[in-house]
Amino acid sequence: EDRGRAAGTMEPMVGKWISNLFSRKPVLVKGGAKVAEGEARSVDLGDPHAGGTRLLLCKVDGEIHALDSRCPHADGQIQSGPLEKGRYAVCPLHRYLFDPATGAAQGVACKPARRFKTRLEGDDVEVFI
């Protein structure tokens, strides 16, 4: 009988744990929506050398996209600044181009760059990591 009650009290905790496992929490990037068209801006969420994340906010066709700044090819850093042809983020290590909208590498066999969902909040951007 006690076992049944204990299991019953665990159910809400397990459900919450599973929900948190598959949901991403938003991080607010102040002024993130002010990235200029055709540009990428580097943003550090915590310390990238101690478990944090460095990402790029890129603006293409009026939309803000967020990419992990680590190149999936050779762990180089995808650079901030002007986007190639106004639409592709560049890893300078081998000049690989990544589409910020999809993360897909352009013209090379490479895994896509990791993307994060974004949502505009005025001049700020919520990034779901």
N, C-alpha and C positions, 0 to 999 in steps of 0.2 A: 504494500500500500504506500509506504514512504517512497519507494522507487518510482511509482507512478506519478506522485506529486513532484518529485525532483525532475523527472523527465518533462512534465508539463511546464514547469517554470523555466526550463531550458529552451523550449520552443521559441518564445519571442526573441531570446538572445541569439539563437542560431539563425533565425530569419533576418535579424538586423545585420548579423555578421555577413551573411550571404549577400544581402542588399549592398552593403558597403564594399564588398569584394568586387562587385561588378559595376559600381557607380564611380564616377570620377568627381572630385571636388573642385569647384572653381577657385582660381586665384585671380584677384583683381590686379590688373596692370594699369596703374594711373597714367593717363595720357596716351595709352597704347593706340587709340584710334587716330591719333595725329600723325601716324607714319605717312609719309608722302607716297603718292602713287608711284609704283615702279621701284620702291625702296624696301630694304630690309633693316630692321633694328634689332640688335642683340639685347636680350633681357635675362638677367640672372634671377632665378627663383631659389633663394638660399645660396649656399656656397657650392658651385659645381664641382669643386675638388673634394667636397666632404658630403656627398650624397644629394646635393641640390641639382637643379637642372638649368642649363643655359638653353634658351630657345630663341628663335628668330620670329619676329612679327613681320610679315610681308604683306604689302598691299598690291593687289593685282585686280584690275577691272573694278575698282572701288570696294573690293572685299578684303577683309583682314584675315590672314591665315597664320597659323603658328606651326613651326617646324622645330624639331629637336636640332640643335646646331651641330650634333655629331654626325659626320658623314657615315652612312652604313657600309661604305666600301672599305675604307682604311682608317677609320676613326679620326680623320682630319676634322677641322672645324669649318662648317659652312659659314661663309663670311657675311657680315652686315654691309650695308651700303647699297649702291645701285644694283638692281637686279639685271642680269644679262637679258638684253632685248626687252627690258622693262617687265619681264615676267618670270625669269628663272633664277633661283638661288644658286650660288656657285660655291663648290668646294675647291679652293685654290690648289690643293695637293695634286690633283690630276685633272682639274678643270671640269669635273662632273657637274652637270646642270640638273636641278631638281625643280619640278613644278610644285609651287607651294599649295596649290589647290588639291593636289592628289598625293604629293610626296614622290611621285614617279620620277625615276632618272630618265633623262632624255638622250636617246641614241647610244646608250651603253647597257651592258648586262650588269645590273646592280639592283640590290633590294631597294625598295622605296625608303625615303627618309621618313622618320616617325612624325606623324601629324598629331595635333591636338585640336579638339573642338574649341571654337571661340564663339563668344556672344558679345555684341556691343552694348555698352551701358553709357550712353552719352559719349564723352571723349575718352572713356576708359574701355578696357577689354577684359572680359572674363575668359580665362584660359582654363580648360578642364584637364587637369593632369592626373 
